[in-house]
């Protein structure tokens, strides 16, 4: 039962994390041609909204400790995926050319 709660929380946190990631990508792409001040303000607002979304996701499961722990772990999924993508792209760009 504890593992099931943790996995449900992990899936919930992962879904929220993926949504946050694509929301940020959409805001960045939408504001590419904007003046720096306006684009930066939009991105800052996006980060503030993302923090509130994360807090709401954690608050939704706060009564079940294992689900809360799983949600917290799931919220870090896109960060780890982004790091792995970056390291992979860095490794391929440093590969010796023949």
N, C-alpha and C positions, 0 to 999 in steps of 0.2 A: 504494500500500500504506500509506503514511503517513497519507493522508487517510482511508482506510478505518478504520485503527486509531483515529484521532482521533474519527471519527464514532461508532464503536462505544462508545468511552469516554464521549463526550458523551451518547449515549442511556442508557448505564448510569448515569451521574451524574444525568441528568434524572429517571430512574425513582426513584432513591434520594431525590432532592430532593422529588419529588411525594409519595412515601411519608412522608417526614419531616414535610412540611407537613400532610398529613391526619392523621397521628398526633398532632401538636400540637393541631390543631383538635379532635380527638376528646377529648383530655385536658382541654382548656379547657372544652368543652361539658359534659363529665361532672362537672366540679368547679364549675360555676356557682353552685349553691346551697349549697356547703360554706362553713364558716367560713374567713375569710381565711388563717389559718395553715395549715390543712389543704390548701386549694386552692393556695396558693403553694408548699408543699412538693411537691405533685404536679407542678406545672409545672416546678419546678427539677429534679426527678427526670427528667421528660420531656426537658428540654434535655440533661442528662447522657447519657441513653440515645441521643439524637440525635447527640451528638458521637462516641460509640462506633460508631454505625452509619456515620457519615461516615468515620471512621478505617478501619473494616472494608472499606468500599467502595473506599477508596484503596489499602488493603493488597492487595485482591484483584487489582489490576491493576498493581502496582508494577514488575513486570519489563519492561513495555513502556512506554517513556517517552511515546510519543504517546498511548497509551490513558490513561495517568495524567494527562496534560495535559487530555485531553478529559473525563475524569471530574471533574477539578477544576473545569473550566468548567461542566460540566453540573450540578454541585452548587449553583451559584449561580442556576440557572434560576428557581426559585420566588421567590427574593428579588427578581429583576427583574420578574417577573410581579406580585408584590404591590405593588411600587413603582408600576408602571404602572396597576394597578387603583386605588390610592389617588389618584394624580394625576388619573385620569379622574373619579373620584367627587368630588374637590375641584373640578374644573373645572365639572362639572354643577351642583354646589351653589352656585357663585358666578355662575352664568348669570343675567343680568338677567331679572326676571319681568315679563311683559307683562300 
